[in-house]
């Protein structure tokens, strides 16, 4: 089995704060992470990552052998998939003047090994910024739905539920429970993961995916395109959001057009604006340029890094970016950029002590029976010391 090497070279910094704690390939969009999607497409589970040095202890480095080198953050067409499978040693594929796939040897890694480059002529859906994850999420859900359900049979939907649309656009994995709710696939596909639960009184309007062991709490209102990763709890109202996993937004409050990392928690009645009062384009902080960047979007809400928390009744401005392990609890609107490890959420607040960061993370992760490893601690320490 050939080694898949997922490269962060071009895009890692553009996806901060989401990638402070992970390679680009492990971000979730659609039903799967980019890494999971490519493993499924290429029927290959030997995976490694070409990423930032401080992440390599947790995320396996490439072995020095013949490999398929991939930029993972795009949705391939059938033609491109076949082109990737047909690559020979020293050959590469290029899209918009950037290398996205190559068959090379990672021993003495160098792009000088490439002897032949082929331009991809088709238009691809490429994810280059956090905003692209929610903007193109409906395409990713469609892609993954077909990838995961082809040739398989869904569990039956209980007769206690109301349903609109075509049943072929609904897939319920084994062990999932849905009772006394409404599901509408006329606007997009709905995928309910293994052992997930949709509690009574929920309203789902696709495209939506609910991950393994995750829950929509009583009376939740879920608009697509929304992706909820594994081991999450979501209540209140959400619209076009992505949660990578292991995060709780269990209470009332609205979040829209947003991307949330892992191990986050939203206090009851936290609300995030996704539209400015003057209807102008929303700007989001770009860590590479150290400036607010015009997204070209009227609707853009929140980008939140791992391990961050909000207190009850927190109000977040349109286009807010929150770093890693921040705690927002002071009155008033926080600024549009909340720094990593902020203790309070306001500009120039003191930093959350690193030993306390570990303590909180250990407690939160223990609830899902996941340990905080020494590798996790080293990553958090590097972010604390460097950024």
N, C-alpha and C positions, 0 to 999 in steps of 0.2 A: 504494500500500500504506500503510495507516494505521500510525502509530507506536504501539508498545506501550510504555507507561511503567510499570515495576514499582516500586511504592512500598514503602519501608522504614519509613514514618512510625510505625506502631504497634508494630512487633515487633523492630526491629533490636537494641535493647539487651537484650531478653529472650533472644536467641539467642547472646549472648556466652558463651564466647570464640570460637565458630565464625565469628561475623560481624565480628570485629576486622579481618579481611582481605578481606571480601567483602560484597556486598549479600545480603539474605535470598533473593532470587530465584535466586542462583547456588549455593545449597546443594543437595545431592543427597539424594533420598529416593525409594525405588522404583528404577527403572532410570535415570531422567532427573533433571536438575536441575529446579526449578520453572520456570525460564525456558525450558528446552528443551521441557518439557511443554506450556506455553501456546503456544509457537511452533508446535508440532505440532497442537494442538487448533484454533487459530485460523488455521492456514496463513499465518503472518505471521512474517517474519524481521527486520523493522525494529524493533530493541529498544533501549531506553534505560533508565536507572536513576535514580530519585529517592532518593538515599541520602546518607550522611554526606559532608561536603565533602572530607575527606581521601581518600576513595575515588574521587571523580569524575574524577580525571585518568586512572585506569585503566579505570573503568567509565563508559561514555558518558552524558553528561548529556542530558536531553530537549531536542529542538529546539522552538522556539516555533511550534507548529502544532497542528492538530486531532489529537487522540490518544485512545487507549483507555487509561485510567488504571486499573491493576490492583493489588490486594493479592494476591500470587502464591501464598501458602502455604496453599492448601486444594485439595481434590480436588472438582471440580465434577460435578454430575449432568448428564445430557443436557438436562434442562429448563433448568438454570442456564446451560449453554453457549449454548443458543438465546436465552435472555434477554440474555446479554452481546452476542451477535451482533446482536440486534435493537435495542440501545440507540441512541437518537437524540441529537443534540447537546443537552447540558444535562440529560441523564437519567442516573440512577445506580441501583445496586443496593445494598441494605443488608442485612447479616446480623448479628443480635444487636446491633443499635444501632450497628454500625460499617460505614462505607462500604467496599465491597470492589471495586466496578467503576464507572467513570463515563466518559462520552463528553464530553470537554472540550477547550478550546484551551489549550495550555501557554503561550501568550503572555499575560503578565500573570496567571499561574496563580493561581486562587482558587477555593475550593469554593463561593463565592457565585455562580459561573456555573451551579450546579446548580438547575434549576427543578422537577424532578420526581424523587422518590425512591420506589423500590419495595422493599418488604420481601420477602426470600426466606423462604418458609415451610418449605422442606425442611430436614432435618438434613444438615449438611455435615461432612466430616472436615477439621478445621482443625488446623494445626500451630502451636502458640503458644510452645513451650518446646523445648529440645534433647531432652528425654525423649520428646516426642511423635513425633520422627522415627523412633526405633526402635520405639515402642509401636504406631504405626499403619503401620509399613513394609509389612506384608503387604498392606494395602489399596492402597498406592501401587504395589507390584510388580504386583498384579493389574490395576490401572488401566493402567499403562504397557505391560504385556505385551500386552493387547488392543489398545492404541493403536498399538504398533509392529509387531505381527505380523498384523493383519487383512488377509486377502487375499494373504498371502505364504506361501511354503513353506520349512520348515526344512531345513537340511542333515541328512543321515542320521546317526544315531548308530552308531558303529563297533560291530561284533559282539563285540569284545573286552570290552565293558562289560556290567554287570548293570543291569537296569532294572525298576522297579516303578511302576505307575500308568498313566495315559493319555498316549499320545504327543502328543496335542493340547496338553498342558500343558508340553511341552518344545520350546524353540526354540533352534537352534544357527545362529549367523550364519556367513557365508562366512569361511573361513580358520581357524576354530576347530578345536582338536584335543583329543579326549578319548579316552584309552585305558586299559583295565584298571582301571576305577573303577566305583562303583555310584551310580545316580541314582534318587531316589524322588520322584515328583510326586504321590503319594497325599496328601501333606500340604501341597502348594502348588506353584505353577508354578516352572520353572527356565528361566532365560534366559542363554545363553552368548554373549557379544559377539564382534564381529569380531576374528579373529586371537588370541583368548584361548586359554589352554591349561589343561586339567585333567590334571595329571600322574598317573602310575600310582599306584593304591592309595588314591585319594581316595574319600570317602564324602559325598555331597551329599543332604541331605534338605530339600526345598523348603519355603517359597518362597525362592529364591536367584537373584541376578543377579550375573554376573561380567562386568565391563566390558571394553571394547576393549583388547587388548594386555595384559591382566592374566593372572595365573597363580595356580592353586592348586598349591602345592608337593607333593612326594611324600607320600602318606599323610595329607593334611589331612582333618580331620573338620569338616564345615560344616553347622550347623543353621540353619534359617530362623527368623524372616525376616531374611535377611542380604543386604546390598547391598555389593558391592565395585566401586568406580568404576574408571575407566580407569588403565592403567599401574601396577598394584599387584602385589605378591607377598604371598601369604597362605599360611601353614602352621600346623601345630599344630591347636588346637581353637578354634572360634569359634561363638557362638550369638547370633543376633538383634543383629547389629552393622551399622553403616553406616560405610564409609570413602569419603570424597568422591573421592579419587583420588591417584595419584602417591605412595603410601605403602607401606612394606615392613613386614610382620609375617611374615617368612619362616620363622621357626623354631618350635620347640615352645613351649608356653605357652597359657594360656586367656584369652580376652577375651569377655565377654558383656554384652548389653544396653547398648551403648555407641555413641558417635558420634565418629569420628576425622576430623580435617581432612586437608589435603594436605601432602606433603613431610615426613611423620612417619616415624620409624624405631623399631622395637621390638627391643631386644637379645634374644638367645636366652634362652628360659625366662622372659620377662616374663609375669607373671600379674596379672590384675585381678579382684578379688572382685566378684561381682554380687549377693550375698545376705548379709545380716548374720547373725551367729551366733544372735541372739535373734529372727530372722524379722520384725523390726519394719520399718516403712516407711523407705525410704532418703531422705535429704536431699541436695540438690544446691545448690551455691552459685549465687545469683542476683546478677548484677552490677548490676542496676537497684536492687534493695532493699539490696544489700550485706549479705546475710544468707543462711544456709542455709535452703532452702525444702523443706517436706515434699512429695515427689513423689506420695504416695499409692500408691507402687509397692513391692512386696517385692523386685523385681529391677531394679537399676539399677547399672551399673558405672562407666564412664569417659566423660568428655567431654574431648576434647583438641583444642586449637587447632593451627594450621598450624606446621610447622617444629620441632615438639617431638620429643625423643628420650628413650629409656630405655636404660640400660646392661643388660648381661646380669644375669639373676636378679633383676630389679626386681620388687618386690611392691607392688601398689597396693590400697589399701583400697576397700571398697564406697563408691560415690558420690564418686569423686575427680574433680575438675575441674582440668585443666592448661591454662595459658594458652599464649600464642604464644612460640615459640622458646625453650622451656625445656629444660634438660638435666638429667636425673635420673640420678644415679650414686652417691650416697652410701648407705651401709648403713642398714638400717631402713626402716620404712614412711614414705613422704612424708606430709605433711598432706593433708587432703581438698581443700585449695585450694593449688595450686602457682602462684605468681605468674608473669606474663609475664617472659621472659628470666631465669628463675632459673638460676643456675649451681650445680647440686648437687641441688636439689629440696626442701631443708629450709627451714623458716621463717627469714627473716632471712639467708639465704645471699647472697653477692655476686651481682651481675647479670652476665649474659653480655655482654661488650663488643660494641657495635653493629658495629664493623668486623669482628669475628670472626663475628658473626651473618651478615653479608653473605658472608664468605668461605666459611662452611660451606654456606649456601644455594646459592651459585654452584656449588660442587662437586657437591652433591646433585642440583641441577637439570640440570647438564651431563650427568649419567649418563642422563637421559631426553631429552637434546638440547633442553632448554627454557632460554632465557636468563633470568637475573635482571635485570629491566629497571630503569630509573631510577624508574619508577612504583612498582614493587615495593619498592625501597629507601625511597622516600618514605613509603610506607604503614608499613613496619616502623619507620622513624624516628619517625613520628607516634605510633605505639603506645608505643614506647620512651620518648618524651618526655612523653606525656600520661597513660599508664595504669601 
